[in-house]
């Protein structure tokens, strides 16, 4: 199978209103991108939440399955399109990595739906509120923002420690609507079509394929290009947190990885001698600053897991500067289906 993948299904709905349906397919106002990898059960919930949207504007859905062997996500998506629950299509991206899947989604959305003004993204472990799409589009239009972000609220499994709900890795970046310096994650965001034209590289950097952080690097470049960011706090998405992500070891590793990502993003823009000096100075200053933050959290009575986070982020930066980077998204290939 080629890296470009292949189309699995296009929308074919009933003949009840062919004119309206044809216009919705060809001229949506928005396109929602859903990259997926081996989460068929969660993907089904994600797509159902999109089918349940109350938004009156026509929209399409692009699903990119990053598992060319198992194809579990492609089968789920194809069923939704074939049943007429959603308008859009599914493609398979054979090249492994989250950034490859996201970039394929961007390219397909822009080329296949040239009239769409907005491109959005939701992860395959998330459930959108019924008003999510309408609120994201309204926020972009009313505020003329280039990029709109919204909160991703975690839903923890039963029995999870309350400490996880207070941990920064699960908290949204902001808690009220308004213009913000930038957003950091791609699990709940909208970008205007024209914004891609303002970027010299309008895609996720493949260096972050397995480390993670391609979204943060992308939004950092958007900010440097002068794009504006708005936060719509009412456009909520709920993330289903699996049991293996409510373990102390996973959260500690996540803190280290955040530090490594932060360093990598800073490094990419530090190409001059002065830039490298600033990078080294930031690394050196971050350790004492992070120690102070950890002690302050401890004095405020926060759980130890929360208190350790600033120091872990700083340590992750230092480790990355020595050439070691954790890889969170490299999976073993699935066995071919017989």
C-alpha positions as a printed Julia matrix, in Angstrom:
338×3 Matrix{Float64}:
   0.0     0.0    0.0
   1.38    3.4   -0.91
   2.16    6.1    1.65
  -0.58    8.19   0.17
  -3.11    5.57   1.23
  -6.42    4.98  -0.44
 -10.01    6.05  -0.1
 -12.18    3.59   1.81
 -15.57    5.19   1.61
 -17.33    8.28   0.36
 -20.67    9.49   1.57
 -23.66    7.88  -0.07
 -26.89    8.81   1.64
 -30.52    8.24   0.76
 -32.24    9.96  -2.16
 -34.5    11.99   0.15
 -32.95   15.34  -0.64
 -30.22   14.9   -3.25
 -29.7    18.61  -3.9
 -29.15   19.5   -0.24
 -26.93   16.5    0.36
 -24.82   17.12  -2.73
 -24.26   20.74  -1.65
 -23.35   19.61   1.86
 -20.77   17.18   0.5
 -19.18   19.54  -1.99
 -19.49   22.87  -0.23
 -19.22   22.43   3.52
 -18.46   25.46   5.62
 -16.2    23.43   7.89
 -14.23   20.19   7.78
 -13.57   18.19  10.96
 -10.39   16.08  10.82
 -10.12   12.91  12.91
  -6.74   11.12  12.86
  -7.07    7.66  14.39
  -4.84    4.75  15.38
  -6.1     1.46  16.85
  -8.94    2.92  18.93
 -12.06    1.65  17.15
 -14.31    1.74  20.21
 -13.35    5.27  21.13
 -13.48    6.39  17.5
 -17.07    5.19  17.3
 -17.97    7.48  20.21
 -16.07   10.38  18.64
 -17.88   10.04  15.32
 -21.25    9.63  17.03
 -20.65   12.91  18.88
 -20.0    14.57  15.52
 -23.16   13.05  14.07
 -25.07   14.53  17.02
 -23.86   18.11  16.43
 -26.57   20.78  16.46
 -24.62   23.04  14.08
 -26.79   24.29  11.21
 -23.81   24.94   8.94
 -22.94   22.08   6.55
 -19.76   20.28   7.5
 -17.75   17.28   6.39
 -15.61   14.81   8.29
 -12.22   13.47   7.2
 -10.99   10.37   9.04
  -7.36    9.3    8.6
  -6.57    5.77   9.77
  -2.86    5.43  10.56
  -2.99    1.63  10.78
  -2.77    0.28   7.22
  -2.78   -3.34   8.4
  -5.52   -3.52  11.02
  -7.84   -0.9    9.46
 -10.17   -1.05  12.47
 -10.71    2.7   12.44
 -11.36    2.72   8.71
 -14.1     0.13   9.1
 -15.8     2.15  11.84
 -15.63    5.35   9.81
 -16.85    3.66   6.65
 -19.92    2.4    8.48
 -20.82    5.94   9.58
 -20.45    7.31   6.07
 -22.28    4.43   4.42
 -25.2     4.83   6.83
 -25.43    8.55   6.07
 -24.74    9.53   9.67
 -21.88   11.76   8.54
 -20.74   13.3    5.28
 -17.14   12.85   4.27
 -14.67   10.06   3.7
 -11.89    7.98   5.19
  -8.33    7.59   3.95
  -5.51    5.36   5.12
  -2.1     6.91   5.84
   0.5     4.15   5.65
   3.4     6.22   6.95
   3.52    5.77  10.73
   3.31    8.66  13.15
   0.79   11.13  14.49
   2.22   14.03  12.49
   1.91   12.07   9.25
  -1.75   11.38  10.01
  -2.5    15.0   10.94
  -0.74   16.36   7.86
  -2.66   13.96   5.64
  -5.89   15.15   7.23
  -4.97   18.81   6.58
  -4.09   18.11   2.96
  -7.24   16.11   2.25
  -9.49   18.67   3.93
  -8.0    21.58   2.0
  -7.88   19.89  -1.4
 -11.13   17.95  -1.32
 -13.24   20.74   0.17
 -11.92   23.99  -1.36
 -14.99   25.99  -0.31
 -14.65   25.21   3.4
 -13.55   28.23   5.43
 -12.68   26.35   8.61
 -10.7    23.21   9.37
 -11.04   21.64  12.8
  -9.45   18.69  14.56
 -10.62   16.31  17.26
  -8.76   13.27  18.6
 -10.11    9.74  18.37
 -10.46    9.41  22.16
 -12.65   12.51  22.55
 -16.37   13.26  22.61
 -17.59   16.68  21.49
 -20.47   18.46  23.19
 -23.47   18.81  20.88
 -22.88   22.56  20.48
 -19.11   22.26  20.01
 -18.88   22.87  16.27
 -21.41   25.71  16.28
 -19.55   27.46  19.09
 -16.14   27.09  17.46
 -17.39   28.52  14.15
 -19.23   31.34  15.93
 -16.14   32.25  17.95
 -13.98   32.39  14.84
 -16.5    34.53  12.98
 -17.37   36.94  15.77
 -13.77   37.56  16.8
 -12.08   37.21  13.4
  -9.54   34.91  14.98
  -7.23   32.84  12.81
  -7.15   29.96  15.28
  -9.66   28.99  17.97
  -9.0    26.56  20.79
 -11.29   25.05  23.38
 -11.04   22.99  26.56
 -10.46   19.25  26.6
 -11.95   18.01  29.86
 -10.72   14.62  31.13
 -13.11   11.83  32.07
 -11.22    9.54  34.42
 -11.99    5.86  34.98
 -13.72    4.88  38.2
 -11.38    4.68  41.16
  -8.78    7.12  39.83
  -7.03    9.17  42.49
  -8.31   12.77  42.88
  -4.69   13.89  42.45
  -4.89   13.23  38.71
  -7.76   15.69  38.27
  -5.52   18.42  39.77
  -2.47   17.59  37.68
  -1.41   20.15  35.03
  -1.19   17.55  32.25
  -4.98   17.17  32.44
  -5.95   20.81  32.89
  -7.02   23.06  29.97
  -4.6    25.86  29.13
  -7.18   28.59  29.94
 -10.44   28.82  31.86
 -12.22   31.77  30.24
 -13.01   32.91  26.72
 -10.92   35.59  25.03
  -7.85   36.25  22.93
  -4.79   34.33  24.15
  -1.08   34.32  23.21
  -1.38   30.84  21.66
  -2.88   27.41  22.19
  -0.86   24.26  22.73
  -2.81   21.17  21.69
  -4.56   19.92  18.57
  -7.26   17.93  20.35
  -9.76   20.79  20.11
  -8.98   23.54  17.65
 -10.15   25.39  14.54
  -7.97   27.08  11.95
  -9.07   29.27   9.07
  -8.16   28.07   5.6
  -6.25   31.26   4.79
  -4.05   30.8    7.86
  -2.19   27.96   6.15
  -1.12   30.41   3.44
   0.63   32.56   6.05
   2.99   29.72   7.0
   6.15   28.75   5.15
   5.59   25.16   6.33
   1.82   24.69   6.78
   2.05   21.28   8.42
   3.27   19.44  11.51
   7.02   18.87  11.61
   7.75   15.14  11.21
  10.54   15.39  13.78
   7.76   15.23  16.37
   6.13   12.12  14.91
   6.93    9.88  17.87
   8.04   12.33  20.55
   4.78   14.24  20.39
   4.53   18.02  20.4
   4.03   18.52  16.68
   0.96   20.57  17.53
   2.85   22.82  19.94
   5.57   23.41  17.36
   2.92   24.16  14.73
   1.13   26.69  16.93
   4.43   28.29  17.91
   5.17   28.89  14.23
   1.65   30.22  13.76
   2.23   32.74  16.54
   5.54   33.84  15.01
   3.75   34.32  11.69
   1.39   36.78  13.35
  -1.74   34.62  13.47
  -4.25   35.41  16.21
  -5.54   32.93  18.77
  -8.89   32.91  20.56
 -10.06   30.61  23.35
 -13.72   29.59  23.39
 -14.3    28.12  26.82
 -17.84   26.97  25.99
 -16.69   24.75  23.1
 -16.01   21.74  25.28
 -14.67   18.33  24.37
 -14.43   15.41  26.82
 -11.39   13.14  26.66
 -11.72    9.51  27.72
  -8.66    8.84  29.88
  -7.67    5.15  29.78
  -6.61    3.34  32.93
  -2.95    3.18  31.9
  -2.81    7.0   31.95
  -3.89    7.31  35.57
  -0.74    5.72  36.88
   1.98    7.64  38.65
   4.7     6.33  36.35
   2.86    7.49  33.22
   2.31   11.0   34.59
   5.95   11.28  35.64
   7.1    10.25  32.17
   4.66   12.73  30.65
   6.28   15.54  32.63
   9.7    14.57  31.29
   8.32   14.4   27.76
   6.75   17.87  28.05
  10.15   19.23  29.01
  11.76   17.49  26.04
   9.12   18.89  23.69
   9.54   22.41  25.07
  13.29   22.2   24.54
  12.91   20.85  21.01
  10.5    23.65  20.04
  12.82   26.3   21.49
  15.82   24.71  19.8
  14.18   24.86  16.38
  14.15   28.67  16.54
  17.61   29.06  18.12
  19.79   28.94  15.03
  22.05   31.91  15.71
  24.81   32.14  18.3
  22.66   34.51  20.34
  19.76   32.11  20.09
  21.85   29.26  21.43
  23.06   31.41  24.32
  19.46   32.23  25.21
  18.56   28.55  25.04
  21.38   27.6   27.39
  20.48   30.42  29.76
  16.86   29.31  29.82
  17.87   25.75  30.63
  20.11   26.94  33.44
  17.52   29.27  34.94
  14.68   26.79  34.72
  16.01   24.41  37.36
  15.96   26.88  40.3
  12.72   28.44  39.07
  11.09   25.02  38.83
  12.35   24.06  42.27
  10.72   27.21  43.67
   7.44   26.39  41.91
   7.46   22.85  43.26
   8.08   24.06  46.81
   5.32   26.65  46.45
   2.84   23.98  45.33
   3.91   21.81  48.25
   3.31   24.69  50.69
  -0.16   25.14  49.18
  -1.01   21.55  50.04
  -1.07   20.17  46.51
  -0.53   16.41  46.02
   3.08   15.32  45.65
   2.39   14.21  42.09
   1.38   17.78  41.22
   4.31   19.3   43.11
   6.82   17.2   41.21
   5.63   18.36  37.8
   7.65   21.62  37.42
  10.88   19.82  38.33
  10.14   16.98  35.93
   9.55   19.41  33.06
  12.87   21.1   33.81
  14.63   17.74  34.02
  13.09   16.71  30.71
  14.58   19.82  29.08
  18.02   19.04  30.45
  17.85   15.41  29.33
  16.74   16.46  25.85
  19.6    18.95  25.62
  21.95   15.99  26.13
  20.45   14.22  23.16
  17.95   11.9   24.83
  14.26   12.17  23.91
  11.42    9.89  25.04
   9.19    8.52  22.29
   5.56    8.23  23.31
   3.98    7.36  19.99
   6.15    4.65  18.42
   4.17    1.42  18.23
   5.05   -2.05  17.06
   3.6    -2.9   13.65
   0.39   -4.87  13.72
   0.45   -8.38  12.31
  -1.18   -8.67   8.89
  -4.71   -9.97   8.88
  -5.02  -13.44   7.35
